[in-house]
Amino acid sequence: MTATLAFLRENLRWLLPGVHLTFLSCFGQTFFISLFAGQIRAEFDLSHGEWGGIYSLGTTVSAIVMVWAGVLTDHFRVRALGAVILALLAAACIWMSQINSAWALPFLIFALRLTGQGMLSHIAVVAMARWFVATRGRALAIATLGFSIGEAFLPLMVVSVMTADNWQSLWWIAASVSLAGIPILWMLLAQERTPQMMSQGRHSAGMSGKHWTRRDSLRHRLFWFMVPAVLGPSAFNTAFFFQQVHYAEIKGWAHLDLVALFPFFTLTSIASMLGSGWALDKWGTARLLPWSQTPMIAAFLIFSQTSSILGALCGLFFLALTTGANTTLMAAFWAEFYGTRHIGAIKSAAAAVMVLGSAIGPAITGGLIDLGVDLATQYVGVAGYFVLTTALMYVGISAQHAKLPAR
């Protein structure tokens, strides 16, 4: 505890910008956008499959753009790049508050997803991975608390005050908060560490003592062993929260009753995130990451079979275990195995896969619902998918573990 308090005291000035950016990324995250799913579908007369397809299209294009946009973190200061992205996010939120035609929805979803889920999260995670080495796990865990805070409180706040005729006005508030975040970011990073400063002998190497480029990593088989594991949590966490309104309906629960469980999910996720951060600094990603998605198997089996709100609570517990651990372990994996010199470029490729996953999940579940395949059946298949990702991570990481530099 003393060591943790000392770490926070010495590094708070670098950790708070991460918390700040991950919190503001919530306005482009699925859990937030999906709160308005019922109103959007009603406004534009969309089926589950049509709304899921629109969401998938916008998100997929944002994933493609992330491959190039993410490289900007290797060249620009966090406070400069972060300010530009926050301004673009605010513009997207204003657009949502004014939208009156369905044809614009894919473009709007693209803007929200690229700026929020994509770039703001990417900037925060890359900064922590680059600025911290021995304490990277703790730094990542703390910085991503902003997302957890938003996930805990924003749904309750939005659902409590939203009505059928005022949902668009809530996006004006989101835009205002995003714009207010720009001067706060500048203040927090008045004396920022920069990529140029970090290039002066302070990068950590990856496997075989090498500073891997993105081209090298994409040619390495471990990257492709990890792709299903990067894709899966993003796809099916997103799908669960994206379909939360429909899920509550088919289970016979009030939506507010389901949303009321989200703070428990967030608290468990935070505990898992902080615990995994401490464990990561002690044992490394190679020993922990292969088993990090096993709780997802239990989570989706429970979601499939339960008929009670208590069962949903149990499912959210297991979902949170992986969500929290995955936040720190997966982010640290790229830095530990491929080094930090080109971490922005490498992580942007991984982020693109993650964003692509968040596009695939709603499209698959929405399309299958329209075809008559209920969520209970779908979630059994999802559980099977995570058995596969666990096996692939174990095989891929075990084969490369010995090539890591000594800790």
C-alpha positions as CSV (number, residue, x, y, z in Angstrom):
1,M,0.0,0.0,0.0
2,T,2.8,2.4,0.9
3,A,4.5,1.7,-2.4
4,T,1.3,2.3,-4.3
5,L,0.7,5.6,-2.5
6,A,4.2,6.7,-3.3
7,F,3.7,5.8,-7.0
8,L,0.5,7.8,-7.1
9,R,2.1,10.8,-5.4
10,E,5.1,10.8,-7.7
11,N,3.3,10.2,-11.0
12,L,-0.2,11.7,-10.5
13,R,0.6,14.5,-13.0
14,W,1.1,11.9,-15.7
15,L,-1.7,9.6,-14.7
16,L,-4.6,12.1,-14.5
17,P,-4.4,12.9,-18.2
18,G,-5.0,9.2,-18.9
19,V,-8.0,9.1,-16.6
20,H,-9.3,12.4,-18.2
21,L,-9.0,11.1,-21.8
22,T,-10.5,7.6,-21.1
23,F,-13.5,9.2,-19.3
24,L,-14.2,11.6,-22.2
25,S,-13.9,8.6,-24.7
26,C,-17.1,7.3,-23.2
27,F,-19.2,9.6,-25.5
28,G,-18.0,7.4,-28.4
29,Q,-18.2,4.1,-26.6
30,T,-20.9,1.5,-27.3
31,F,-22.3,1.4,-23.8
32,F,-23.1,5.2,-24.1
33,I,-24.4,5.3,-27.7
34,S,-26.6,2.1,-27.1
35,L,-28.5,4.0,-24.3
36,F,-30.2,5.8,-27.2
37,A,-30.8,2.7,-29.3
38,G,-34.5,2.6,-28.7
39,Q,-35.0,6.3,-29.5
40,I,-32.8,6.1,-32.6
41,R,-34.6,3.1,-33.9
42,A,-38.0,4.7,-33.3
43,E,-37.0,8.0,-34.8
44,F,-35.8,6.5,-38.1
45,D,-38.0,3.3,-38.1
46,L,-35.1,0.9,-38.0
47,S,-35.1,-2.8,-37.2
48,H,-32.5,-4.4,-34.9
49,G,-30.6,-5.6,-38.0
50,E,-30.7,-2.3,-39.8
51,W,-29.5,-0.4,-36.7
52,G,-26.8,-3.0,-36.1
53,G,-25.8,-2.8,-39.8
54,I,-25.5,1.0,-39.7
55,Y,-23.5,0.8,-36.4
56,S,-21.3,-1.8,-37.9
57,L,-20.6,0.1,-41.1
58,G,-19.6,3.3,-39.3
59,T,-17.5,1.5,-36.8
60,T,-15.7,-0.6,-39.5
61,V,-14.7,2.4,-41.4
62,S,-13.4,4.0,-38.2
63,A,-11.3,0.8,-37.6
64,I,-9.8,1.2,-41.1
65,V,-8.9,4.9,-40.5
66,M,-7.4,4.0,-37.1
67,V,-4.6,2.1,-38.8
68,W,-3.2,5.4,-40.0
69,A,-4.6,7.8,-37.5
70,G,-3.2,5.9,-34.6
71,V,0.4,6.5,-35.8
72,L,0.0,10.2,-35.0
73,T,0.7,9.3,-31.3
74,D,4.3,8.6,-32.3
75,H,4.8,12.1,-33.6
76,F,2.6,14.6,-31.6
77,R,2.3,15.6,-28.0
78,V,-0.7,14.2,-26.1
79,R,-2.0,17.7,-25.2
80,A,-2.0,18.8,-28.9
81,L,-3.4,15.6,-30.5
82,G,-5.8,15.1,-27.6
83,A,-7.2,18.6,-27.9
84,V,-7.9,18.2,-31.7
85,I,-9.6,14.9,-31.1
86,L,-11.7,16.3,-28.3
87,A,-12.8,19.2,-30.6
88,L,-13.8,16.6,-33.3
89,L,-15.7,14.5,-30.7
90,A,-17.6,17.6,-29.6
91,A,-18.6,18.3,-33.2
92,A,-19.8,14.8,-33.6
93,C,-21.9,15.1,-30.4
94,I,-23.5,18.3,-31.7
95,W,-24.2,16.6,-35.0
96,M,-26.0,13.8,-33.1
97,S,-28.1,16.4,-31.3
98,Q,-29.3,17.8,-34.7
99,I,-29.6,14.7,-36.8
100,N,-32.9,14.2,-38.7
101,S,-32.2,11.7,-41.5
102,A,-31.2,8.1,-41.4
103,W,-28.7,8.4,-44.3
104,A,-26.4,10.5,-42.1
105,L,-26.2,7.9,-39.3
106,P,-23.3,5.8,-40.7
107,F,-21.2,9.0,-41.0
108,L,-22.1,10.1,-37.5
109,I,-21.3,6.7,-36.0
110,F,-18.0,6.8,-37.8
111,A,-17.2,10.2,-36.3
112,L,-18.2,9.2,-32.7
113,R,-16.4,5.9,-32.8
114,L,-13.1,7.2,-34.4
115,T,-12.8,10.1,-32.0
116,G,-14.2,8.5,-28.9
117,Q,-13.6,4.8,-28.7
118,G,-10.7,4.9,-31.2
119,M,-8.4,7.8,-30.8
120,L,-9.0,9.1,-27.2
121,S,-8.5,5.6,-25.8
122,H,-5.5,5.0,-28.0
123,I,-3.8,8.2,-27.0
124,A,-4.2,7.5,-23.3
125,V,-3.1,3.9,-23.5
126,V,0.0,4.6,-25.7
127,A,1.0,7.4,-23.4
128,M,0.9,5.2,-20.4
129,A,2.7,2.3,-22.2
130,R,5.5,4.7,-23.3
131,W,5.9,6.8,-20.2
132,F,6.0,3.8,-17.7
133,V,8.1,0.6,-17.9
134,A,8.6,-1.1,-14.5
135,T,5.2,0.2,-13.4
136,R,3.4,-0.1,-16.7
137,G,0.6,-2.3,-15.4
138,R,-0.3,0.0,-12.5
139,A,-0.2,3.1,-14.8
140,L,-2.5,1.5,-17.4
141,A,-4.9,0.3,-14.7
142,I,-5.1,3.7,-13.1
143,A,-5.4,5.6,-16.4
144,T,-8.3,3.5,-17.7
145,L,-10.3,4.3,-14.5
146,G,-11.8,7.1,-16.4
147,F,-13.7,4.7,-18.7
148,S,-14.9,2.7,-15.6
149,I,-16.1,5.9,-13.9
150,G,-18.1,6.8,-17.0
151,E,-19.4,3.3,-17.4
152,A,-20.6,3.3,-13.8
153,F,-22.5,6.6,-13.7
154,L,-23.3,7.8,-17.2
155,P,-25.9,5.1,-18.0
156,L,-27.8,5.7,-14.7
157,M,-27.8,9.4,-15.3
158,V,-28.9,9.2,-18.9
159,V,-31.6,6.6,-18.4
160,S,-33.0,8.5,-15.4
161,V,-33.5,11.8,-17.2
162,M,-34.0,10.7,-20.8
163,T,-37.5,10.9,-22.3
164,A,-38.6,10.2,-25.9
165,D,-38.6,13.9,-26.8
166,N,-35.4,15.1,-25.1
167,W,-32.8,12.5,-26.0
168,Q,-31.0,14.6,-28.5
169,S,-30.5,17.5,-26.0
170,L,-28.4,15.1,-23.9
171,W,-25.8,15.1,-26.8
172,W,-25.5,18.9,-26.4
173,I,-24.3,18.2,-22.8
174,A,-21.8,15.6,-24.1
175,A,-20.5,18.2,-26.6
176,S,-20.1,20.8,-23.8
177,V,-18.2,18.4,-21.6
178,S,-15.9,17.4,-24.4
179,L,-15.0,21.0,-25.2
180,A,-14.5,21.7,-21.5
181,G,-12.0,18.9,-21.5
182,I,-9.6,20.7,-23.8
183,P,-8.4,23.4,-21.3
184,I,-8.3,20.8,-18.5
185,L,-6.0,18.6,-20.7
186,W,-3.7,21.5,-21.4
187,M,-3.5,22.3,-17.7
188,L,-2.7,18.7,-16.7
189,L,0.0,18.5,-19.3
190,A,1.6,21.9,-18.9
191,Q,4.9,20.1,-18.8
192,E,4.4,17.1,-20.9
193,R,6.7,14.2,-21.6
194,T,6.9,13.9,-25.4
195,P,7.7,11.1,-27.9
196,Q,10.9,13.0,-28.8
197,M,12.0,13.1,-25.1
198,M,11.3,9.4,-24.8
199,S,13.3,8.5,-27.8
200,Q,16.5,9.5,-26.1
201,G,17.5,6.0,-24.9
202,R,14.4,5.4,-22.8
203,H,12.6,2.9,-25.0
204,S,12.2,-0.7,-23.9
205,A,12.9,-3.5,-26.4
206,G,10.6,-6.4,-27.2
207,M,11.2,-10.0,-28.1
208,S,14.8,-10.9,-28.9
209,G,15.9,-7.5,-27.7
210,K,14.5,-5.9,-30.8
211,H,12.6,-2.7,-31.4
212,W,9.8,-4.0,-33.6
213,T,8.2,-1.9,-36.3
214,R,4.6,-2.3,-37.3
215,R,5.6,-4.1,-40.5
216,D,7.7,-6.6,-38.5
217,S,4.9,-7.3,-36.0
218,L,2.4,-7.9,-38.8
219,R,4.7,-10.4,-40.3
220,H,5.2,-12.2,-37.0
221,R,2.9,-15.1,-36.3
222,L,2.2,-14.2,-32.7
223,F,0.3,-11.1,-33.9
224,W,-2.1,-13.3,-35.7
225,F,-2.5,-15.7,-32.8
226,M,-3.6,-12.7,-30.8
227,V,-6.0,-11.2,-33.3
228,P,-9.0,-13.4,-32.2
229,A,-8.4,-12.5,-28.6
230,V,-8.2,-8.8,-29.4
231,L,-11.4,-9.1,-31.6
232,G,-13.5,-11.2,-29.2
233,P,-14.0,-9.0,-26.0
234,S,-14.5,-5.9,-28.1
235,A,-17.1,-7.7,-30.4
236,F,-19.1,-9.4,-27.7
237,N,-18.8,-6.9,-24.8
238,T,-20.0,-4.4,-27.4
239,A,-22.8,-6.7,-28.5
240,F,-24.0,-7.3,-25.0
241,F,-24.3,-3.6,-24.1
242,F,-25.5,-2.7,-27.6
243,Q,-28.4,-5.2,-27.2
244,Q,-29.1,-4.3,-23.6
245,V,-32.5,-2.8,-24.3
246,H,-33.6,-5.9,-26.3
247,Y,-32.0,-8.2,-23.8
248,A,-34.0,-6.7,-20.9
249,E,-37.1,-6.9,-23.0
250,I,-36.8,-10.7,-23.8
251,K,-35.9,-11.4,-20.2
252,G,-39.0,-9.5,-19.0
253,W,-37.0,-6.9,-17.0
254,A,-37.3,-3.1,-16.9
255,H,-34.3,-1.5,-18.7
256,L,-33.6,0.6,-15.6
257,D,-33.3,-2.6,-13.5
258,L,-30.6,-3.9,-15.8
259,V,-28.8,-0.6,-16.0
260,A,-28.8,-0.4,-12.2
261,L,-26.4,-3.4,-12.2
262,F,-23.8,-1.6,-14.2
263,P,-22.1,0.2,-11.2
264,F,-21.5,-3.3,-9.8
265,F,-20.0,-4.3,-13.1
266,T,-17.8,-1.3,-13.1
267,L,-16.6,-1.7,-9.5
268,T,-15.7,-5.4,-10.2
269,S,-14.0,-4.3,-13.4
270,I,-12.0,-1.7,-11.5
271,A,-11.0,-4.2,-8.9
272,S,-9.9,-6.6,-11.7
273,M,-8.1,-3.9,-13.5
274,L,-6.1,-2.7,-10.5
275,G,-5.4,-6.3,-9.4
276,S,-4.2,-7.3,-12.9
277,G,-2.1,-4.2,-13.1
278,W,-0.3,-5.2,-9.8
279,A,0.0,-8.8,-11.0
280,L,1.3,-7.7,-14.4
281,D,4.2,-5.7,-12.8
282,K,5.0,-8.8,-10.7
283,W,4.7,-11.6,-13.2
284,G,4.4,-10.1,-16.7
285,T,1.8,-10.5,-19.4
286,A,3.1,-13.9,-20.6
287,R,1.9,-15.7,-17.5
288,L,-1.4,-13.9,-17.1
289,L,-2.8,-13.0,-20.5
290,P,-3.5,-16.6,-21.8
291,W,-6.1,-17.2,-19.1
292,S,-7.6,-13.7,-19.0
293,Q,-10.6,-14.5,-21.2
294,T,-11.8,-17.7,-19.4
295,P,-14.3,-15.7,-17.3
296,M,-16.1,-14.7,-20.5
297,I,-17.0,-18.3,-21.1
298,A,-18.9,-18.4,-17.8
299,A,-20.4,-14.9,-18.3
300,F,-22.1,-15.7,-21.6
301,L,-23.3,-19.1,-20.5
302,I,-25.0,-17.4,-17.6
303,F,-26.4,-14.6,-19.8
304,S,-27.8,-17.3,-22.0
305,Q,-29.5,-19.4,-19.3
306,T,-30.6,-17.0,-16.6
307,S,-34.1,-15.8,-16.2
308,S,-33.5,-13.6,-13.1
309,I,-31.9,-10.3,-12.5
310,L,-29.6,-11.9,-9.9
311,G,-28.3,-14.2,-12.7
312,A,-27.6,-11.2,-14.8
313,L,-25.6,-9.8,-11.9
314,C,-23.5,-13.1,-11.7
315,G,-22.9,-12.9,-15.5
316,L,-21.8,-9.3,-15.2
317,F,-19.4,-10.3,-12.4
318,F,-17.5,-12.7,-14.7
319,L,-17.7,-10.3,-17.7
320,A,-16.1,-7.6,-15.5
321,L,-13.3,-9.9,-14.5
322,T,-12.1,-10.1,-18.1
323,T,-13.0,-6.6,-19.0
324,G,-10.9,-5.2,-16.2
325,A,-7.9,-7.5,-16.7
326,N,-8.0,-7.2,-20.5
327,T,-7.7,-3.4,-20.2
328,T,-4.3,-3.6,-18.7
329,L,-2.9,-6.9,-19.9
330,M,-3.7,-6.5,-23.6
331,A,-2.4,-2.9,-23.7
332,A,0.8,-4.0,-21.9
333,F,1.3,-7.0,-24.2
334,W,2.2,-5.0,-27.2
335,A,4.8,-3.0,-25.4
336,E,6.3,-6.0,-23.6
337,F,6.5,-8.2,-26.6
338,Y,7.2,-5.7,-29.4
339,G,8.9,-2.8,-27.5
340,T,7.9,0.8,-27.1
341,R,9.8,2.6,-29.9
342,H,7.1,2.1,-32.4
343,I,4.3,1.4,-30.0
344,G,1.9,4.0,-31.4
345,A,2.0,2.4,-34.9
346,I,1.8,-1.2,-33.6
347,K,-0.9,-0.4,-31.1
348,S,-2.9,1.4,-33.8
349,A,-3.1,-1.9,-35.8
350,A,-4.3,-3.7,-32.7
351,A,-6.7,-0.8,-32.0
352,A,-8.1,-1.2,-35.5
353,V,-8.8,-4.8,-34.9
354,M,-10.4,-4.0,-31.6
355,V,-12.6,-1.3,-33.2
356,L,-13.4,-3.7,-36.0
357,G,-14.6,-6.2,-33.3
358,S,-16.9,-3.6,-31.9
359,A,-18.4,-3.3,-35.4
360,I,-18.8,-7.0,-35.9
361,G,-20.6,-7.8,-32.6
362,P,-23.7,-5.6,-33.1
363,A,-23.9,-6.6,-36.8
364,I,-23.9,-10.3,-36.0
365,T,-26.3,-10.2,-33.1
366,G,-28.7,-7.7,-34.8
367,G,-28.7,-9.7,-38.0
368,L,-29.3,-13.0,-36.2
369,I,-32.1,-11.5,-34.1
370,D,-33.8,-10.5,-37.4
371,L,-33.3,-14.0,-38.7
372,G,-35.0,-15.5,-35.6
373,V,-31.9,-16.7,-33.7
374,D,-32.5,-15.6,-30.1
375,L,-29.8,-14.1,-27.9
376,A,-29.7,-17.1,-25.6
377,T,-28.6,-19.4,-28.4
378,Q,-26.1,-16.8,-29.7
379,Y,-24.5,-16.4,-26.3
380,V,-23.8,-20.2,-26.1
381,G,-21.8,-19.8,-29.3
382,V,-20.0,-16.7,-27.9
383,A,-18.9,-18.8,-24.9
384,G,-17.4,-21.4,-27.3
385,Y,-15.6,-18.6,-29.1
386,F,-13.7,-17.7,-26.0
387,V,-12.6,-21.3,-25.5
388,L,-10.9,-20.9,-28.9
389,T,-9.2,-17.6,-28.0
390,T,-7.9,-19.0,-24.8
391,A,-6.3,-21.9,-26.6
392,L,-4.8,-19.7,-29.3
393,M,-3.3,-17.3,-26.7
394,Y,-1.8,-20.1,-24.7
395,V,-0.1,-21.7,-27.8
396,G,1.1,-18.4,-29.3
397,I,2.5,-16.8,-26.2
398,S,4.1,-20.0,-24.9
399,A,6.1,-20.3,-28.1
400,Q,7.5,-16.8,-27.7
401,H,7.8,-16.4,-24.0
402,A,11.5,-17.3,-23.8
403,K,12.4,-14.6,-26.3
404,L,11.4,-11.8,-23.9
405,P,14.1,-9.6,-22.4
406,A,14.9,-10.4,-18.7
407,R,12.5,-8.6,-16.4
